[in-house]
Amino acid sequence: MGNEEQTILLVSDDADLCAAACRQLKARLGRRRVTVVSNIDAARRILLNSAPAVILLEQSSVEPEAEGPRERMPRLDAVVSSLAIHAPVVVIGPPERKGEMTALVAAGAADYVTRNASCLEAAVGLVEKRLRQARLVSRSGARFAQSKREDSNSSGSGDFGEVLRHELNNPLTGILGNAELLLAEVRRKSDGLMPRGGQQRLETIAALAVRLRETVRRLSKQWEAQRDPVQRS
């Protein structure tokens, strides 16, 4: 994946933060295309037709309008789960909402940066890390395909195997962890009712399962793209 293809979707309704984030992204990451939207609905419309490498989300863009009822505020992890299907999400938010993100962070689907004076620098650093991981997957896939074409046991296949394990193990760990916690709570209550937080655990499991499927599909497409030219020749 070339640098020009690694796009970043920035979701924030804070104009000052957006401007500062774009400056830092340009300074640290060079030629990357940054798409800026102010709310989740706009982000989802973008994701219908494009696939960014990373999503940088500022938590206040998830909240309803000031005049709306606070009880309708969506859970942060529910929103991030729906975005993480498409790309890893780096979230900037207050410390009191960090706990909502525990399962997704543990599963490798997201990162959480507590809002403070240096949070933007930390968030951009995590975006940079996610971009490096995406390049590693692409390059390792290319090396693996090359090693297979040459019928050798080069280090490329080992690299690809390591990347494959990392890409698949993270969502699998999240799926199994959430399923085990939910099952343990159901058995403890033993009343036939959904335990508190159970619906969100199911939503997280579903989102991570979709992420796992998309990861397999993406790696398969990369492998096929590297293999087909040689087959045709």
Buried (B, 14 or more C-beta within 10 A) or exposed (E): BEEEEBBBBBBBBBEEBBEBBBEBBEEEBEEBBBBBBBBBEBBBEBBEEEEBBBBBBBBBBBBEEEEEEEEEEEBBBBBBBBBBBBBBBBBBBEEEBBEBBEBBBBBBBBBBBBBEEEBBEBBBBBBBBBBEBBBBBBBBBBBBBBBBEEEEEEEBBBBBEEBBEEBBEBBBBBBEBBBEBBEEBBEEEEEEEBBEBBEBBBBBBBBBBBBBEBBEEBBEEBBEEBBEEEEEE
